[in-house]
Amino acid sequence: MDTTLDDPLVGQLLDDRYRIDARIAVGGMATVYRAVDTRLDRVLAVKVMHPALAADAAFVDRFIREAKSVARLAHPNVVAVFDQGTDGPYVYLAMEYVSGCTLRDVLRERGALQPRAALDILEPVLAALGAAHRAGFVHRDMKPENVLIGDDGRVKVADFGLVRSVDTVTSTTGAVLGTVSYLAPEQIESGTADTRVDVYACGVVLYEMLTGARPHSGGTPAQVLYQHLHEDVPPPSAVVPGLPAALDRLVAGAAARTPEQRPSDAVALLALARETRAALSEAELDAVPPQARAAERSSSEDRTGVIPRPLGVRRDAEVQHTSRLELPPEPPQPDRPGPGRGRPGRPARPRGLYLAVAGVLLLLGLGTGVWYISVGQFTQVPNLIGKTEQQARGQLSAAGLGVKRVEKRFSDTVERGAVIDSEPGGGKRIRGNGSVVLVVSRGPEVVTVPSVENLPLDKAQQELKKAGLEPGMVDRAFSQDIPQGSVISTDPKPGTRRAPDTAVAIVVSKGRPVPVPSVLGKPVDQARAQLEGAGLKVELAADQVNSPEKAGTVANQSVGAGAQAAPGDTVVLTVSKGPRLLPVPDVTGKEADDARRILEGAGFKVKVERPFLSFSNVVDTQSVPGGQSAPEGSTVVVRTKGL
């Protein structure tokens, strides 16, 4: 369903310079067009921000930042940015035009790739990212859609729209940026991103190239995010048996859940990728993925064949597989035996018998074959328009058909989740075991964030999904007015217009803050009663510790006195075993200042006493004699000599 003709920009001259010829792609933030620079007479790509988002200063800043960032990356594997500007409601970038396809297109068409092909794509991607990393930038949105493969075979990285400086601490209190399948765990947990998030995404992309599938899958983006946080990327050889262990190690290192276990940046990962290639044999590099071999075997079954001719039918009557049934020409007549000719006693067969035999053979042989090809092998695709995806899958299954993939497109007229179109369309013929592409509505191209304040978290998440948005990261904050567990606010705010499936961050109330009392030095039972009386829970640490506090009293509390906690929060108490006994140094005969320094260094407090009218500074006695033990932190009294 080509909607190019409905696009108001197609055929227009943007900024009195760029003639918009055709729409190439539509994303959540912008539309990309093929255009001609009328000043320089060259074909290029123009990326235009959706007008509905151009009023948002944050989106415009991010859009312009892409132009400035990528313009600094003069690298053959980075899509170049030539110009940036505005024309009325349109904010645009003029970029290098790459004639070809994306890595996503390749994976959809071919599935898993040979290891050599996967590394041939990965290495220039890493070279591009390495240049960005060494220039101080992080891409943050690496995925197959942003890897362009030109008709000349060159690989380029595109869409640095989420780029950030390496030394900038980033936090997504708003929408979760990037695509969930390729987000690193630290992007999900804290929103922070450095060069290692790109390394993680490349590990996931390499896994997908080697296996034809993403490592994490789920019914919702939230499920995929959970898997990123709690499950390691499995080895590719678990899906494609026979893949070398070196490729498993390369994927595991790049996609490690802990950032410190990954290569430091794309340059380091590129070095590992080249070492891995060098360690593989030619046979290992060119191993054909299982689904490719299966495709080669099945392709012969799809070719048009020839039905064997029935006995007695001339060769020129051979019929290819077709739904049209035609009788062959009449077979040539043999010489009829006449008087004195032929075998004695065998009468000549009448001409009609040959026609009858030919007709029967056609019906039994040729006719059956034609029916099998034209009727038995083909099924009519049911009309699926307006059905939900689940209903459409059910109808296809009942007809013996499968779903090849599901594509999602915006629609102002078809309800979100309903089928807009299918390929082949309803009523078209398809092989009886074939698969159909479903095109499902994403709803309007821009949706409004609903108000979910004061709603319980689960109810708020349901409302966001109903509106066509995705519940994002959840933060918690104290509130005097909002009950604990209910929503305080969202980012973006209610009434904001966003693309469908945009993640909405939620701030949930922790309730009114509870001041934490000090229970240090108190008996455990008394401390527990005081904390529980304030609405807090209490746990005891497994181990006791030496401390200046008396044995059996509280030596430490996990939440300090005066801090604020939410009702029901847990405070962990550590119980004291009492102070340690330490040997007391002998300081008699030493200057008072030296004695103080020695005793304090040994873990004691010091008090100096001087007799009345004494002018001596030399220690005469000490309250705990040298060599004896005293509790750590206790006070040792030293007395100087008198008259």
N, C-alpha and C positions, 0 to 999 in steps of 0.2 A: 504494500500500500504506500505509494509514493505521494508524500504531501508537499513535495517541493513547490508545486504550483501554488499552494496556499501560503507560501512564505512571502511576506511583504518585502523582504530585502532582495530576493532573487530578481535580477534584472536592473537593480538600482545602482547608482554611483555613490559609494560611501566616502564622505569627507572630500568630495570632488576629485577623488583619485582612484579608488578601488572599485572596479566593476564586479559586482557579485554575480557569478554565473550559475552556481549550483550549490545546494546544501550537501555537505559530506556527512556530518554526524551531529547528534544532539546529546548533550550531557545535562547533568543537574544544574550546572552553573552557566553554561555558555553553549552556543551553537557554532560549529565550524563550517566555513564555506570555501569552495574553490573560487578564486577571484583572479583578476588581471590588474596589475599595477599599470595604469594607463600612462604614467610618466616614464617608466622604465621598460614598458612593454614586456613584462615577464609574469608568468603564472605563479601565484602564491596562495597560501591558505590564510584566511582571515577568521579570527576567533572573536565572536561578538557576545558579550555578556547579555544574559536575558534582561530585557528592559525592566521587568518587575524587581530584579535584584539590584539594578544600577542605582536605585535610591538608597541602598544600604551602604554606608560609608565603609564598613568593615570589609564587605565583599569587594568593593571597588579598590580599596587599598591592597587587598590580597591579589587581585587581578593585575594591578599595575606592578606589584612587587615581582610577579612572574616575569614581566617584560624586562625589568631592570636586572633581575638575577640572571636570567638566561642570556641576556645580551652580553654579560661578562664571561660566559663560558664559550669561548671560541674553540669548539671541539668537533671533529668530523662525525661523532656519534651522538651529538645533541642537536635537536631541531632548532635551527637558528631563529631568532626574533629580530625582525627588521625595523618595526615601527610600532608605536602605540599612540592612541588618540581617542577623541570623542567626537561624535557627530549627533547633536541633539540628544535623544535618549539613549544612543548607542555608545557603549564603551568597547573598544576593540584592540586587538593585537594583530599585526601583520607578520606572518611567519613563513618559513620555508615550506614549500609544498612537496610532500613526499608521495609520489605515485606508487601505490602498492597496496599493502594490507597490514593489519595489526597481527601481533602474535596470537591474540584471541581468535582471530579468523582462522589462523593456521591450526590451532588446537581444536576448534570446532570441526574443521574439515578432516583433519588427519588423526586426531587423538594423540596418543603417546608418540614421541619422536625418538629416532635413533640417538644414542648417546653423543655421537659426533655432531649431529644437527643441533642437539640441545646445547652443547658447549660452544658451537659456532655462533649461537644467538646470545648465550650468557656472557661470553667474553667481551664483545663490544658494548653490551649494556653496562658491565662492570667498569669498562674503560671510561664510559661517559659519566657514570656516577663517581668514579674515582676522581675525575677532573673537578666535579662539583664539590666533593668532600675536601679536596686539597685547596679549593678556592674558598672554603668556609661555608658551604651550603649543604642542606639535607633535603632530599626530594620529598620524602614522607608519604608518597602515594604510588609506589612502584607496583605495577600489576601488568598483565599481558595486554590490556587495552592501551597502555602507554608505551608499548614497544612497537615501533613501526618498522616494517620490512619492505624496502623499496623494490621496484621491479628489477633494479640492477643488483639486488642482493645485499645492499647496505642496510645495516641495522642502526636505528636512531631512537633515542629516548625523548619522549615528548611530555608535555603537560607538567611543567614545574610550578603549577599554580598553588601548591601547598608548601613551597620551598620556605625554609627558615635558616637563619644563620646558625652555624654549629654552636657558637658560644652563647646563643640566646636560650634562656629557659622558657620552654613553651608549655602551656597548660590549657587543655581543652575543657574549660568550664562550660563551653557551649557545645555545639554539635561535635560528635566524634568524627574527626576528619580522616580521609582515607577510606579504603574499601575493607570491610571487615575480614575478608578471607586472607588479607595480607598484612594486617596490623600486628605489630610486635606486642608482646605482653605488657611492656612498660608504657606503650601508648594507651592501652586500655585501662591500666591501673591508675596511672598518675597523669597521663596526657603529655609526659615529657618525651622528647625525641632528640637523639643525636645520630651520628652516622650509622650506628649499629641497627637502627630500625630499617634502614634501606638494605642492610646486609640480611636481616631476617626476611624481608619481603622477597629478596632475590633467592633465598633458600627455598621459600614456598613456591616461587615461580619455577625454579629448577625441578622441584618435585613434580609439579604439574606437567612440565614438559616431558619428564621421564615416564610418567604413569598415565597421563591423559586425564587426571582428576585432581581436585584440590585435596590436601591432606585432612582438612577439617570440614565437616558438613553438618547441617542441622536444619530443622524446620524454620528457625527464625535466626536473625542476626545475633540475638542474645545468646543462643545456644553455641553459635560459632565462636563468639567472644569468650564464652566460658571454656571451650576446648583450647583456645589459644593460651589461656591462663593455667590450665590444669593438665593438659595432655601434650606430650612431646609429639613432634612431627614424626610419623613412622618412617622406617627405611623404605625407599622406593622398591627394593627387591621383594618386600612383602606383597606388593601388588603385581610386580613384573618379575617373576622368578628368573634367576640367571643374570640379573644386573650385577655388575662387579661391586664388591664391598667398598672399593675406593669411592664410588659414587654415593653409596650410603653414608660414608664418613663425611663427604663434602656437604651433603644436604644436612646431616646432623649438626655439623659445626656451624654452618651459616644460620640454621633455624633453631639454635639452642634457645630455650626459654629464658635463661639468665644472660643478660647482655655481656657480662664479663667473660663468658665462655665462647663468644663469637669473635671472628676476626674484627679488628678495630675499625676498619672502614672497607670500602669497595676495592681499594688498591690491594690491601692484604688478601681479600677474598679472591681477587683476580690472580694473584700469585699462586694460591692454593688450587684454583681451577686449572691453571696451566700445569702445575705439578701432577694433578690428577689425570689430565689428558696424556701426559708423558708416560704415566705408569700403566696406561691401558694399551692392550694390543690392538692391531687393526681390526681383528675379528670382533673384539669387544666393543670398539667404537662404532662398528657398522652393524651390530646386532639388530635384527628387525623386531620391533615390538609385537607381541602376540596378536593384537587386533589387526595389525597390518597384514600378517600372514593369513589370518582368517579372511580378510577382505580379498586377498589374492585368490584364495580357494573358491570363495563364493562368487567371484566375478564371472567365472566361466558358466555358472548356472544361470546368470542373467542374460547371456548372449542369445540372440535369435538362432534357433536351430532349424533343421529340416526334418520333416516327418518322413520316415521310410515309406517308399511307394508300395502299394498293395500289389500282389502278384497279378500279372496280366495288364497293368497300367503302364503306359509308355513313360520313359524318363522325363519327357517334357511336360508331364503332368504332375511332377513333384511340386509340393505346395509348402511354402514357408509358414511358420506359426502366424496365423492371422485369423480374424473372426469371420472372414468371408469364405464361404464354401462354394466351390465351383466344380462341376463335374469335368473330368478330363476328356480330351477328344476320344472319339470312338477308336478302339484298338484296330490296327490293320487286320484285314481278313486274310487268313491263309488260303492257299489254293484249295478249293473244294474238290473232294474226290468225285470224279465222274465215272462214267462207265469205263471199266478197265483201269482205273487209277485208285490210289489209296490202298489201305490195308483191307484185305478181303473180310467181309462179314461185319465191318464197322461203319454204320451209316454216318453221313455228314451231319454235324451239329448245326442247328438253325442259328442264324445271326442274332436272334433275340436272346439266345442263351448267353452269349458273350456279354451283352448289355446287362443282363440280370446279374451275372457273376461280378462284373465290374461295379455295379451299383451296390451289391451287398458288401463287397470288399471295401468300397469307399465308406459305407455306413459304419462298418465294424472297425476299420482301421483309421482311415483319414478323418472320418466324422468324429470319432471319439477323441482323437488328438486335438482337433480344432476346439471341441467343447472344453477340454481340460485347459487349454491355453487361454481361451477367450473368456470363459466363465469361471472355471475352478481356480485359476491363479489370481484373479482380480476381484477386488471388493470396492464398493462404492463408499466414499467418505461421507459420514453423516453430517448433517448441517449442525454446526456447533456454535453459531453466532448467538451471543447473549447467555450462553450457559456459563456456570461457574467452572473454574479449572477442574475441580473435583468431578463435577457432572460430566464434563467433556472427556476426562480420562475414563470414566465409567462407560460412556457410550462407545468410545474407541475400543476399549477392552472387550465389550460385548460383541463388537464387529470383528474381533480378531486382530485389531491393529494396536500399535504402540505409540508412545509419544517420543519423538526424536529429541526435542528440546522445547523449552518454553521461552518465548521472547516477550518482553514487556514494553509497552508503548503508552505514551500519554493519550488521553482521550477526554474531550469535554462533554461527550454525549453518552459514552458507555460507562456503566458503573465500574468502579475499581474492583478488580478480581474477576470480571466477566470476559469472555472470549470476544475479541474484536474480529479475528480472522484466523484462517488456518491455511497451511500449505501442504498438500493440495487442498483446494477449497471444497466446500460441501457439494456433493454430487459428482465430484471428479473420481476417476478410477485410480486404484492403487493396488499393488500386489497384495495378496491376501495376508502376508505376514509383515507388511510394511509399517513404517512409522510416519507420524504426522507432526509438523511443527505447529504449535499453538501460539497465537499472538494474544496476550492477555492485557487488559487495560490496567494502567497504573493510576487511572483517574486523571483529574485535571493536571496540567503541567505545573501549576502552582497551587498549594493548599494552605489553609490558614491554621495556625497553631491554636488549639482550643484552650480555654481556661480550665485548669484542673486544680487550682488552689483549694485547699481544705479537704480535698479528696484523699482517701487512703491510697497508699502507693500502688497497690495492685489495681485498684479501680482507675487511677490516673493513667497507668500504663495501658489499660484496655482502651480508654478514651483516645489516647494518642494513636494507637494502632487503628482504631476505627476511623480516625481522620486521615489515615494514609501516611502517618509518620512513625518513626521507630523510637521507642524509649531508649534513652542514652544512659550515660553514666549517672550514678546516684551519689550525691554528697549529702551530708547531714549537718544541721546547725540548730542551735538553741532558739527557742521562740517562746515568748510570753503568752502569745495568743493562739497559735496553731497547736492542736493536740499532737502528742507524740505519735509518729508513724504516718502523719498526713503531710501533704505537699505544701511547702512554703512558697516556692516560685519555680519557674522554668526558664531555660535559656535555649532558644529564643523565647521572648515573652509572648503572652497570649495576644492574638490579633496579628502577629507577624506572618508574612507570607513566605513560604519556603517550598522547595521542590519536594515531591513525594519521596518517602523513605528517608528523609533527613532525620538524623538522630537529634533528639531533644533531651538536654541534660536536666535533671530534676534535683531540687534541694528539698530534703525531707526533714521535718521537725524532730528534734531530740527531746522536745518538751521544755518545760521551764528548767533552768540550770539549778543544780543542787550544789551548794558550797560544801567542800570536803573538809571535815574537821581534822585537827591534828590529834593523833592517838599515839604518837611516839612516847615510849617509856611507860605506857599504860599496860596493865595485865591484859592478856588476850581476850578474856571473856568480856571485860569492860569495854575494850576497843571495839569488839564485834557488836555489842549492844548499841554503842553510840553510832556506829556507821549504819547499821540496819535501821536504826531509828530515824536516820536522815533519808531513808529510801534507797540505800545502796546495798549491793550484795558483797559478801566477804568470802575470800578464799585465803588459805594459809599456804605459804611457799613450802615446797617439799623439804628444803634444807634450812636448818637454823644456822646463825652466824654469831661470831664473837662481836661484841660491840660494847660501848661504854654503858649501855642500858643494862639493868639488872636481868638476870636469867629469868625467862618466862614472860618478859614484857616485850612490847613491840620495838624492834630495832629499825624497821623501815616500812614505809607504805608506798605502794606503786603509784598512787595519785597523791601528790603533795598537798599539804594543808593550804587552804585558800583557793585551790584550783576548783574549776567548775566541772561537774559531771552530770550526765543525764540520769533521770530516774531509772533504777535497775542496773546501772553500770556496776562493774565488779572492781573492788579494790583488793589487791593482793597484799597480805601482811606477812612480813618476815619476822620470825621470833628470835629473840636474843638468847645466846648461850652464856651471856655475861662477858665481861672484859677478859682479855688474855692476861696471864701473869707474866711479867717481864722482869729480868734481872735489873737491879738498880745499880748504876755506876757509883763508885766511891769518889766523891768530889771534895773530901776534906783536904785542907791545905791549898786549895785552888782559889784564885780570885773569884769573887761572886759572879761576875759577868761570864767567866769561862764555865763556872759550875752550872749556871742557867742554860747555857748553850748545850752542854753535854747532856744534861738531864732531859731537856726538851727533845733533843735528837734521839734519845732513847725511848721516847713515847710518853713522857710524863709532863705534868704541869709543875711549875716551880714557884715557891714563895720564899723571898729572902727576908730574914729578920736580923736587925742589928740591936745590940744591947744599948742601954741609955749611956750617952756620952762616949760611945765607942767610935773610934776613928779608923778602925781596921777594916779592910775589904777582903780579908782572907777567911774562907769558910772554916769554922771550928767544929761544928757538928751538923748532922742531917737527920731528919725524922725517921727515915728508913735507912739503916746502915748499908753501906756498899756490899754487894754480893747477895743480899737478900732479894726476894721477889715482891712485886707490888702490882695491883691491877693497872692495865694500860689506861693512860689518861688520868690516873689519880695524881694528887698533889704531893710533892716532896718538899718539906720545909727545910731550908738550910739557914744556919745561924752563924754570923761572923764572930770573931774573937772580941771579948770585952776588955776593959782596962785591966 
